[in-house]
Amino acid sequence: VMMIFTSIYSVVDGFFVSNFAGKVAFSAVNLIMPFLMIVATVGFMFGTGGTAIVANTFGAGDKEKANRYFSLFVYVAFVLGVLFAILGFVFLRPIATLLGAKGELLEHCIVYGRIILMTLPFFVLQLVFQSFFVAAEKPRLGFFVTVAAGVTNMVLDAVLVILLPLEYKLAGAAIATAVSQFIGGVLSFFYFSRKK
């Protein structure tokens, strides 16, 4: 269910954009979203692999080393998220062109993609922490964070895409997704930054 809510970002954006922003904007979301999700998978990679290493180390009785491993995985994933966001921001136009975007479609891909990339590091954190919530024996909390982020996206999509003028509807959808990804990463970070 957590994976469904994580995947809901593009589905909800697609629904609102296709119905209120037009076919070209909808095509832009569908064209650029796979690239955005691919760069975010670094969070899954460090979350899944890191959870196994941290849980194994913690289970072996070395709590201090497990904490160091945990911090390392989170910091590296976040830094890579920042790096990928910067590189994606700079090279988004040639990437979208390589994917087949031209003219108005290309410009829509740039608008949507760059807004999402601004919060990519927080989305990476959300994906990392999804696995670590399970290792921390708090899967329900992880589920709550994921659902909260997904619902935020749905509500903001409904408000921004429907209410904004036509020329800003696609940006509104991107902002809704970016805010929800930021919330998912920050809520998780606050839980794991506590001493306990």
C-alpha positions in Angstrom: 0.0 0.0 0.0 2.9 2.3 0.7 4.2 1.7 -2.8 0.8 2.5 -4.2 0.7 5.9 -2.4 4.3 6.6 -3.5 3.3 5.9 -7.1 0.1 8.0 -6.9 2.0 11.2 -7.5 2.1 10.7 -11.3 -1.4 9.2 -11.5 -3.1 12.1 -9.6 -1.1 14.7 -11.5 -2.1 12.9 -14.8 -5.8 12.9 -13.8 -6.0 16.6 -13.0 -3.7 17.8 -15.8 -5.5 15.7 -18.4 -8.9 17.0 -17.4 -8.0 20.7 -16.7 -4.7 21.6 -18.4 -5.0 19.9 -21.7 -3.4 17.1 -23.8 0.0 18.7 -24.3 0.5 19.3 -20.6 -0.7 15.7 -19.9 1.7 14.4 -22.5 4.5 16.3 -20.8 3.8 14.8 -17.4 3.8 11.3 -18.9 7.0 11.9 -20.8 9.1 13.4 -18.1 7.8 11.5 -15.0 9.7 8.2 -15.7 13.0 10.2 -15.7 12.1 11.9 -12.4 11.2 8.5 -10.8 14.4 6.9 -12.1 16.6 9.6 -10.4 14.6 9.2 -7.2 15.3 5.4 -7.1 18.5 6.2 -5.3 16.3 6.4 -2.2 15.0 2.9 -2.7 18.5 1.6 -3.3 19.9 3.1 -0.1 16.8 2.4 1.9 16.5 -1.3 1.0 20.2 -2.1 1.1 20.9 0.2 4.1 18.0 -1.3 6.1 19.5 -4.8 5.7 23.0 -3.7 6.8 21.7 -1.5 9.7 19.3 -4.2 11.0 22.0 -6.9 10.8 24.5 -4.7 12.6 22.0 -3.7 15.2 20.9 -7.4 15.7 24.6 -8.4 16.2 24.6 -6.0 19.2 26.7 -3.2 17.8 24.2 -0.3 18.2 26.8 2.5 17.8 28.0 1.0 14.5 24.4 0.6 13.3 23.7 4.2 14.0 26.8 5.3 12.1 25.7 3.1 9.1 22.2 4.6 9.3 23.6 8.2 9.3 25.9 7.3 6.4 23.1 5.9 4.2 20.8 8.9 4.9 23.5 11.5 4.3 24.8 9.9 1.1 21.3 9.4 -0.3 20.4 13.0 0.5 23.6 14.3 -1.1 23.1 12.2 -4.2 19.5 13.5 -4.3 20.8 17.1 -4.3 23.4 16.2 -6.9 20.8 14.5 -9.2 18.5 17.4 -8.7 21.1 19.9 -9.8 22.2 17.8 -12.8 18.6 17.1 -13.7 17.8 20.8 -13.5 20.7 21.7 -15.7 20.3 18.9 -18.3 16.5 18.6 -18.3 16.1 20.2 -21.7 18.5 17.8 -23.5 17.0 14.8 -21.6 13.5 15.8 -22.5 14.6 16.3 -26.1 16.2 12.9 -26.1 12.9 11.5 -24.9 11.2 13.0 -27.9 9.8 16.3 -26.6 9.7 19.3 -29.0 8.1 22.7 -29.1 5.4 23.3 -26.6 5.7 19.8 -25.2 9.4 20.4 -24.5 8.6 23.6 -22.6 5.9 21.9 -20.5 8.4 19.1 -19.7 10.9 21.7 -18.5 8.4 23.5 -16.3 7.0 20.4 -14.7 10.4 18.6 -14.3 12.3 21.6 -12.8 9.6 22.2 -10.1 9.7 18.5 -9.1 13.5 18.4 -9.1 13.6 21.2 -6.5 12.3 18.8 -3.9 13.9 15.6 -5.2 16.3 15.3 -2.2 13.3 15.2 0.1 11.6 12.6 -2.0 14.8 10.5 -1.9 14.6 10.8 1.9 11.0 9.7 1.9 12.0 6.6 -0.1 15.0 5.9 2.2 12.9 6.2 5.3 10.1 4.0 4.1 12.4 1.0 4.5 14.0 2.3 7.7 10.5 2.6 9.3 10.1 -1.1 9.0 13.6 -1.7 10.5 12.7 0.6 13.4 9.6 -1.5 14.0 7.3 1.4 13.0 5.8 0.3 9.7 2.5 2.0 10.6 4.2 5.3 11.0 5.9 4.9 7.7 2.5 4.1 6.2 1.0 7.2 7.8 3.8 9.4 6.4 3.3 8.0 2.9 -0.4 8.4 3.0 -0.1 11.9 4.4 2.2 12.9 1.5 -0.1 11.2 -1.0 -3.3 12.9 0.3 -1.5 16.2 0.4 -0.7 15.7 -3.3 -4.3 14.9 -4.1 -5.8 17.9 -2.2 -3.2 20.4 -3.6 -3.7 19.0 -7.1 -7.4 19.5 -6.8 -7.0 23.1 -5.5 -4.1 24.3 -7.6 -5.0 22.7 -11.0 -8.7 23.5 -10.8 -8.3 27.1 -9.5 -5.2 28.4 -11.3 -5.5 30.0 -14.8 -4.8 27.6 -17.7 -1.2 28.7 -18.2 -0.4 27.9 -14.6 -2.3 24.6 -14.2 0.7 22.4 -15.1 3.0 24.3 -12.7 0.2 23.9 -10.1 0.3 20.1 -10.5 4.1 20.1 -10.2 3.9 22.3 -7.1 1.4 19.9 -5.5 3.6 16.9 -6.1 6.8 18.8 -4.9 5.1 19.9 -1.7 3.9 16.4 -1.0 7.3 15.0 -1.6 8.8 17.6 0.7 6.3 16.7 3.4 7.0 13.0 3.1 10.8 13.6 3.5 10.6 16.1 6.3 8.1 14.2 8.4 10.3 11.1 8.2 13.4 13.1 8.9 11.9 14.6 12.1 11.1 11.1 13.4 14.6 9.7 12.7 16.4 12.8 14.0 15.1 12.3 17.5 17.6 10.8 20.1 15.5 7.6 20.5 
